Amino acid sequence: MRKIQKMCAALLAGVMTVGTFAPSVFADEAAKELTDEQVINVRTTAFGNNYDVQDMGWRWMMAACYEGLYRDVADENGDKFILAGAESVDISDDGTVYTYHLREDAKWSDGVPVTAHDYEYGWKRLLNPDYAYDYASFIYNVVGAEEYNSGEGSADDVMAVAVDDYTFEVTLKVADPTFESKLVATPLYPTREDLAEAAGDNWGKDWTLCVYNGPFCMTDMVVDNKMVWTKNAEYWDAENVHLDTINWYIVAQESTAATMFENGELDQYQPTGDYAIKFEKEAEEGKYQYMVTDYPGTIGLRFNFINGGTSGLMSNVKIRKAISYSIDREEMIDAVYGRYNPAYSYVAPAITFNGSSYRSQVGEVIEDEYNEYVGDPDKIVALFQEGLDELGVETPIEDITLTYLTSGSTTEVQAEREYIQQSLEETLGLTVELSVAGDNSLFIADRNEGNYDFFLGGWYSDYNDPLDFLYTNYTDAYGMSFGGYSNPDYDALADQLVGETDMDKRLDIYKQMEQVLLLDDCAFAPIYYATKQVLLQNWVKDYRTSSFGASAEFIWTYIDGKNQ
């Protein structure tokens, strides 16, 4: 069994040495002639309907069929951000000017060269206020970017420019150690101006209008059934792309997908719940390959800071902590999910900083305090009562009702909310009312109106730095999505990071921000860190996965031994 614990490689501040694509592991097999058909069959539960890279719509597909300056590809040694669309980069001594020298052999799938003009157009399209792309703020630190996006400047003022066909230069307002880690994100991929402008409102909606600069091309789509990717013959590294065809099938039912995998109809499958446990045991016997990787997401309870919640009690930190510590993380993970890892902090373990795991450098924030309370109902009730006393509330705990806002109807979601409801009621002796929204729009409406005490939410990071997690709690950064939390001390710490390139200082600030968020304020009650489970047939070789690029990365995958 291959069991991989992912550690993502950090991008360092200052002048950085970056290599081009390393030879595939397949290079060791170079002399071996493969007799198997190079076709892989995989399962998904839904297809996307957005093919506009700037819109970050369908990232898992975009990052496999397209390519930016960097590509994020992982193996047993972790994630690596390696130059792809660019061959080299020069960084100024003050860390504000990045000059990318593009590879001259890169082409779009229609044979047209990929040039620096495609990057300039893509970046400025992202900032164009007429399109209102959500990820425009990713590059607000580029000179002229925020002004153009806010309607107070022009595209000509944005200092992300094509110096010539194969030189792309970016000038930042202040040095930013997180800048390069954002460049694997699809909104910063190149876009063909001639095609996008000709398509108009249909750009991103009609897949037949797309061209691709990555290892694969989307060549067929049967709505709600099947999607086909084929090898891109124009890709600059096509000789190291071995799969000819990737067939994606929509299989909604987990039981159906499991049966298809057992029958060899699927070559790759991401199991959940009891199926994950079942297949892991079989993988231990050598029947399959089973990969478990950290994924950059943390899920937990968000509290109502807008109006104190429907109970009026969420303004007290001791009450929030009593709610948090009523939930046994380990027990909940075993009972409800059968996967994931218990969380005692906000920034997920998949995030690295300055070359190593961020969590290993700063430890788990609430674990010690959590361990003082979990499993001790009397102590948790006493904490809750202290909070009531501080608020001047004389209502007995048994007469209190808390509102848990939730949505969804899957078996797992139902088990999730029932576990939380039962844990709070049994530990605290109060009532938890489930407010189940019929759909996501109704959930958002209730959330924005403050019609709740808490809800289950979290964050999946878009780039590999703790800041992407921590900035979500900056005042008004994400507003109602994070319960309306606001703390000027927290904001002040975040402000200190602007232009700060001393990595020791940044680490200390990050640590302080998590302390304020979780221990001082309990603005978030972390429950689990996301993981990814992937089952592979034994004939699937060199399959990759990544946290910030294509979550299913087939760039070097090949089939060997299926016919044996």
N, C-alpha and C positions, 0 to 999 in steps of 0.2 A: 504494500500500500504506500502510495506517495501522500504524505501528510505534510503540507507546507504551511509554515507560519510566516506570513508575509512581513517583511520589513522594507519599507519604501526608501529608496536612496534619496537623500536631500540634495537640493541645488544650493551651492554655496554662494555667499556674497563675494563681490570683487571679481578679479580676473579668474576665470574658470576654465579648466581644460576639459574639453568635451570631445568625445570620439564619435566617429560615424558608426553606422550599424556594424556590430561585431558579426563575424561569420556565424551562421546558424549552427546549432548543435548537429544539424543534418550534415554538416561538412564532414563529420567523422564517418558518415555513411556514403560519402561521395562516390566511392568505387562500387557501391552496391546498386544493382538495378532493381527498382521496385516493380513488382509484378501486380500489385493491387491497383484497382481503380482508385484514383485520387479524388474521391467524393466523400463528403462527410454530411451526415444527417443530424440535425439538432432541433431542439424543441424550444418554443417560446409560448407565452400565453396571449400575446397580442402583438400586432405590428404597429409601428408609429405611422403618423400621417403628415410628418413635417420633415422635409428634405433640405431645409435651409440651414447650413452649418452655423451661420451667425445666430440663429435662434436657439441653439443648443437643444434642439427638439428631440432628436433620436440618437443620443450620443453613442450608444453601443454599436449602431450601424455606421454612423458618421466616421468614427475613429478607425474603422476597418476599411472603409471604401475611400476615405479621404486621408490626407496627411498634412500636418503643419510643419513648422520649423523643427519641432521635436516630436518624437514618438515615445510613448510610455509602454514598455514591454517588460513583463516580469518573468522570472524563472525561480528555481529553488533558492536562489540567493537574494531575491527581492526585486522590487521595481527598479527600473533604470530609465532615466530620461536621457535619450540619446538623440543626437542630431539626425534629422531625416531629410526634410526639405532643404535644409541648409547643410553645407559641408564644414563651415567653420564660423566662429564668431569672435569679434574683437570688442572688448569692453574697456571704456575709458577709465583712466586712473581714479576719477571721482565717482565711478559707478553710475553715470547718468546717460551715457551714449553707448548703444548696442548696435554694432554693424554686422549684419548677417550676410555671408557670402553664400549664395544659393548654388545648388548643384545644377549644372548646365544640362544634365541628362534627364532631368525630371520632365515628364510630359503628362498632359491630360489624356484621358482614354480615347479622345478623338485625334490624338497625335499632335496637338498644339502644345508648344513648350509652356511650362509653368514658369512665370517670371515674377520679379519683384513687384510689378504693376498689379498682379493678382493679389498679392498680400496687401499692398497699399489700398486697393479698392475694397477688399474684404474688411480691413480694419476700419476704414472710413464709412463703409456701409453699416458696420456695427454701431458706429457713433451717430449716424444720420438720425436726427430727431423725428423724421417722418416715419421711420420704421418702429421706433419705440422698443428696441431690443432690450430684454431684461439684463443682459450681461455687458452692456456698454460700460458700466462702472468698473469692469475688470481693468480697463486701461485709462482710467481717469488721471493717472499719474503721468501719462504721456502729455507733453507740452501741447496745449490747445485742445485736448480731447474733451474735457469736461465742459469747456466753454462752447464748443461746437454742439455737443449733445444737448446742452441746456438751451440752445437757440441764441446764445450770446456771442458766438464766433462762427467761423467758416471752416469748411473742410481744408482749405488751403493753409490754415494756421496749424493744422494737426501735424506734429513732427513724427510721423510714421510714413516715410517716403521712399520711393524707388529712386535711388541715386543713378542707377542704370538698370538694364534688364536683369542682372543677377546680383545686385547689391541692394539690400533693404536696411535702412537705417532708422533707428528709433531713439528719440531723445526724451528722457524722463525729467520731470520737474525736480524731484529729489531722488537720491539713491534708494533703491527698494530691493532688499534681499529676497522678497517673494515674487519679483517680477517674472523671472524665467520659469518658475514652477507653474505659472498660468499659461504658458505657451503651448502646452499639450491640449488645452481646452479647445473644443471645436469652434467657438466663436472667433478664434484668432487664426483659423485656417484661411487659405487663399480662396477667392471666388472670382470666377470669370465674368468680367464686366459686360462683355458683349452678350452673353447668354442671359445673365440676370436681368439686364435692362430690357432685352427683347421679350423676356417672359412676363415682365411686369408683375401684376398681382398673382400670376400663376407660379411664380418662382417659389420653390419649396413645397408646392402643393401637387404638382404633376411630376412624378419621378422620371418620366420619359424625357424630360427636358434637362436632366442632370448629366454632367460629365464628372469623371472621378480622377483623382491623382494618387490614390492609394493602391494597395495590392489587389483589391477586388472591385468589381463593378456589379451593381444591381442590374440584372438582365430580365427578370420576370417577376410578376406579382399576380397572385390570385387572391383577391381580397378575402380576408378572414380565413385563409386556408394555407397558402404556400408562398414563399418568397425564395428567389434563387439569386445567389451571387456566383459570378464566375471570375476566374483569374484575369487580371488586367494585363494584357500583353504589352501595354505601353509603360507599365510601371518600371521605374529606374532599376529596381532590384528584382525584377521578375524571375531571374534565374534561380533565386533562392526562395521563391514562393512555389510550393509544391502541390497544393490542392488545386484541382481544376474547377471543382464545383462545391458550393456549400448550399445545402437545401435546408431552409428554415420552415418548420411546420408549426402551425398553431395547434396546440393540444391543451385544451382548457382543463380537463380533468386530470388530477394528479395520478389517479389509479390507472388511467389510460396510458399516460406517459411512462409510468413505471413498467407496465406490461410491454410497451413498445421497446423500452431499453432492454428488458430481460430477453426479449425475442431478437435482439440485434437490429431492430428497425431504427433505433436511435443510437448514435455513436457518442453523443455527449448529452448530459441531462443533469439539471440542478435539482436534487430532491429536497423535500421539506418534511418536517414533522416525523411521523413514524417511518416514512420511507427512507429518510436520511439515516435513521438508526439501523434499519434493516440492511440497507446497502453497504453501510460502513462495516458491518460485521462480515458481509460477504466479501468485501474488498480485502479485509484482513486475511482472508483465506486465499487471496490471490485471484479471485474470480474477475475483479474489476480493478481499475485505478480510482482512487478517491482522494481528492484534493480539498483541504480546508485552509482557507486563507483569511486573514484579517481584512476587513473592508472599512473604509473611512466613514463610518456612520455611528452615531450614538442616539439611542431612543430612551425617552423618559417622560416624566410628567412636567407639563408647563402649568404654571399657576396664574390666576387672574389678578394682574396688577392694575387693571383698568379701573375697576370699581370695588375691589375687594371680594368679588365673586357674588353669586346669588345668596350665599350664606353671610356675606359681609366679613368673613373670617380670614380671607387669604392675605390680608395686609400684615399678618403677624408671622414672623419668621419661625417661631417655635411651633406654631400650628402646621406650617408648611413642612417643617422637619419631622413632626410626628406622623404626618401623612406619608412622607418619604420612607421613614424607617419602619412603617407598618408592613412594607412590602419586602418579603424575603427574596432577594434577587436570584440566588442559586435555585431555590425551590421553584420559583416562577418559570425560570428558563427550562428546568427539567419537566415541569408539569405542562407547560403551554407550548413551548417551541421545539424542544429537542435539539436545539442548536443555539448559537450565539454564546457570548461570554458576559458574565456579570460586570456591570459598569459602576465605578465609584468616582468617576470624573466626567468632564465634558468632552475634551479632545480625545478622539479615538486612538487606540494603539497603532493603527495603520499609519498614522502621521509621524513623520520623522522631522528632526530639526538638527541642522548642522552635522548631518552625516550619521545620526543614530536615532533610535526610537525616542520620541519626545517623552512618552510616559515613563520610560526607564530612567530618564534624567530627573524627572520631578516627582515621581511616585503617584499614588492614587490619593486624590484630595480628601474624600469623605470616608475612606475605608475605616480608619480608626474610630471615628465618631459613630459611624454606622454600626460597627461591631459592638459598641457599648450599649446599643439599644435593641438591635434586631433580636427577636425571639423573647423579649422581656416586655410583655404587654403592660404590666404595672408601671414600668418606667416610661413607656411611650405615652400612656394615658396621663401620667403626671406632667409630662412635657406639654401635652395638648392643653391640659388644665392651666398650666402656667401662662400659656398664650391667651386663653380666655380671660384670665385674671388681668393680664396686661391690657386687654381691650375693654375691660369693665363689663364683660358679658356674664350674666348670671344664669343663663339657660343651662340646665343640666346637659351633660354630653349626650345622654341617651335620647334627648329631644332634638338634637341637632341633625339637620339633613344637608349633605353636600351633593352638589350636582357634577356628575362626570359626563362631559360632552364627548360623544364618540360617533362613529359612523362605520359602515361596512357590514357585510353579512356573511363573510367566509367563516368557516369553522374555527380557524385560528383566531380571528378577530373576536368572535363571540367568547371563546375560551379566555382570551386575554382580558377582556373587560369584566367577565365574571370572576376571574381570579382577583383582579384589583378590587372589585366591589366587595367580595367576600373577605379579603385580607383586611380591609379597612373596617368593615362592620364587625368582624370577630375581634380584632385587636383593640379598637377604640370604643366599640359599643354604640356607635351612632348609625345613621342611615345614609347609604349612598344611593342616590337616585340616578339611574342611567337615562341620559337624554340622547337618544339615538337619532341622529339626523338621517333623513332618507337618502341623501346624496351629498356629494362634496360641496356643491354650491350652498345647500342649506346648512351644512356644517360651518362653512366659512361665514355665512350670514350670522349664525348664532355666536360664533367666536368673536366676530367683529363688534357685535352688540354687547358682548360681555355676559352672555347668558350661560354662565358656567362657573364652576370653582376651579376645575382643572381639566386638562385633556392630555392625551398621550401624543407626543410629537417628538421631534428631534432634528438632527441635521446630518446630511451626507455631504462631505466636503467636495468642492470643485477643484481644489488644488492642494498640493502637499506642503502645507505650512499650518501651524496652530492658529495663525491669525484668521484663517477662513472660518474656523469654528468660533473663535472668540469675538470676532467683529459682529456676528449675528445678534449679539446682545447690546451693542452700542445703541444709544437712544435714537429711536426712529429709524434705525437701519432696516429692520424688518417688521417693526410695529406689532400689529395684532397677532401676527404669526407666532410671536414669541411671548404672548401674554401681556404686551405693553410694558415690559420691564424697563426701568430706567434708573441709573445710579450715576450721579456726577463723578464720584470717585472712580468708578469703573471706566467712564468715558475719558477721564483725565489720564488714566494709565494707557489707554489705547492711543491717545493723542501723542504720548511720549514716543511711540513707535515710529512716527512719521520721520523719515530721513535717518533713522537710527540703524547703523550698519554694524555696531559692536554686537556680536552674537551672544556674548555673555550677558550683556544688558538686556537684549531682547528676551532671552530665556527667563531672566528674573522678572521681567514685566509680565510675560505670559503666565508665569507661575502665580504672581500676585493677582492677576485678573481671574484666574480660576478659583483662587481662594475667596475673593470677594463674591463671585457669582454663586459658588456652591456652599461654602461654609458660612460666610457672613450673612448672605441674603437667602440662600436656598431658593434661588430663582428657578432652578431646574433640579429635578430629582432623577438622576441617571439610573436607568434600569439595566440596559444591555448594550454591549458593543456589537455591531453587526459583523457577521462573518459570511463567507461565501463557500458553499459546498458544491463541488463539481464531480460528477461521476463520469468516467471515461471507459470505453471499451479498451481492452488491452492492446488492440491493434492501432489505437490512436497514439501517435508519437509527437513529442515536442509541442504539446498544446500549451498556450500561454494564457494568462489572465492579467488584468491590471486594474488598478484602483482609479486611475484618472484618464485612461484612454479607452480603448475598446474593452469592455468587461469580458467579452469572449474574443480573444485575439488569436487568429488563425494564421498569422503571417508566415510562420515557419512550420506549421503543423503538417504532418504527412501520415499516410496510412500504410502500415506494414504488418503483414501477418494475418490479415483478415481471411485470406483464402486457404490458410494452412489448416 
